[in-house]
Amino acid sequence: MVQAYILVQTEVGKAAAVASAIAGITGVISAEDVTGPYDVIVRAEADDVDLLGQLVVAQVQGVNGITRTLTCPVVHLPS
């Protein structure tokens, strides 16, 4: 299982609607609207990195109101 944070920039005034739409996508664990340089932060998971990429490109980026995304895969470093 691969997980990632997806940082999303939206059109002005669209953050809540974008977060709500993304939250309904299969594979999305959470989608929260936030303040700062990004408007929504998403946590998502997929069986492998290819499926994660498909989730981001085919589904998340297709949500109306998104202007840009940045995907940050979670890594597990040894202690």
Secondary structure, DSSP 4 states (H G I P E B T S, - for coil): -EEEEEEEEESTT-HHHHHHHHHTSTTEEEEEE-SSS-SEEEEEEESSHHHHHHIIIIIITTSTTEEEEEEEE------
